[in-house]
Amino acid sequence: MPAPALLIPHWTALTTEPDGLGESPFWHPQEERLYWVDIPGRRIGRVGVQGLQAQGPVDYWPLTQEPGCIAPVQGGGLVMALRDGIYLAREWGGPLQLLAAAPYDTGKQRFNDGKCDAQGRFWAGSLYEPKDQKLGVLYMLDGQGLHAMLGGDKDGVVTANGLAWSPDGRTAYWADTAAHQVRAFDFDAASGQLSAGRVFHHMAPKPAGWTWGDAEFYGGRPDGAAVDSEGCYWSAQYEGGRLLRLSPQGEVLADLPTPALCPTMPCFGGEDLKTLFITTARHGRSQAELAQYPGAGCVWAMRVDVAGVPVNGFVDRVPKKLADLGIEPLPARGVKITNELIDRLRDQSGI
């Protein structure tokens, strides 16, 4: 195997106001906007982008809880995993509708990395904040409810990260950040079931007692990820200051330095999906490190030679209102429940 290419990228800062911990970026092609979250800042950001330039100031939506991840909704809106549950917003800044309550102790866990699959199901992994037990779980939300798909006592993680799917939809990837490894699974698109889990790529462990500035090289640990149209997996290396491009066989094809020591998640966007965006972090980092990386916490962009794949949208199976089903409410008495109504609701929800 040839040595991986060490590319010297030309990053452009897309934002100037840094986030504490930027995450979950996605490109909205119809709006020509980039969306992302600031987890400790409890806000969602979005900005129009042309080329490598932001079009106007960043528009922030403040929230009352930490947003772990977001995804677009087919037909408009956002689905978001907050600390205490998964919510639907039908418009920017609008009211939130609870789709599923968090199935864990919200005092010790929160949702972290996630996105939608090609079938419109929303997936979100959890993070165990005490960091002393592998209680992180990968959940999937569909028309039947919220399901635990991976993790728990058997194969749990401390921090769920790096969720992505191969372009053909047959392989799913999930990173175990604390274990410094990315796993691959056979993925059944029809059922959403994952099987045949194996180690896709293992990163070198963190040296005991390592802190920023130590002479010993530390390559970081896997955070968020994206997949390109050639089936390669791009993994942000938190504390490694780099972005790895891995082949479908898990080999390192390219090693890209990033403008922050803690890159968090890449995504592809732009008209041709050849603009690479990356979110970064500064929350909890030392002043010495931030002096070396003043752009930490900002969103960055660069052009690449390979295209990404379009973002998947969430299929909203919740009726917006009764009139959308052709049902007229009875004045002052609610709705008359009939077999026809039950059938319509069942068809709408996918049950």
CORFENPE-V314863 format. One record per run of one state. SS is the DSSP state (alpha for helix, beta for strand, coil for the rest). FROM is the first residue (numbers start at 1). LEN is the number of residues. If there is no record, write none. Layout:
ss: <SS & SS>
from: <FROM & FROM>
len: <LEN & LEN>
This chain:
ss: <coil & beta & coil & beta & coil & beta & coil & beta & coil & beta & coil & beta & coil & beta & coil & beta & coil & beta & coil & beta & coil & beta & coil & beta & coil & beta & coil & beta & coil & beta & coil & beta & coil & beta & coil & beta & coil & beta & coil & beta & coil & beta & coil & beta & coil & beta & coil & beta & coil & beta & coil & alpha & coil & beta & coil & beta & coil & beta & coil & alpha & coil & beta & coil & beta & coil & alpha & coil>
from: <1 & 5 & 8 & 12 & 14 & 21 & 29 & 33 & 39 & 43 & 51 & 53 & 63 & 67 & 74 & 78 & 83 & 85 & 90 & 96 & 102 & 109 & 117 & 122 & 129 & 136 & 143 & 145 & 152 & 157 & 158 & 159 & 166 & 171 & 177 & 181 & 188 & 194 & 203 & 221 & 229 & 233 & 239 & 242 & 247 & 252 & 258 & 262 & 270 & 275 & 282 & 287 & 293 & 300 & 304 & 308 & 309 & 314 & 315 & 322 & 326 & 330 & 331 & 334 & 335 & 339 & 350>
len: <4 & 3 & 4 & 2 & 7 & 8 & 4 & 6 & 4 & 8 & 2 & 10 & 4 & 7 & 4 & 5 & 2 & 5 & 6 & 6 & 7 & 8 & 5 & 7 & 7 & 7 & 2 & 7 & 5 & 1 & 1 & 7 & 5 & 6 & 4 & 7 & 6 & 9 & 18 & 8 & 4 & 6 & 3 & 5 & 5 & 6 & 4 & 8 & 5 & 7 & 5 & 6 & 7 & 4 & 4 & 1 & 5 & 1 & 7 & 4 & 4 & 1 & 3 & 1 & 4 & 11 & 2>
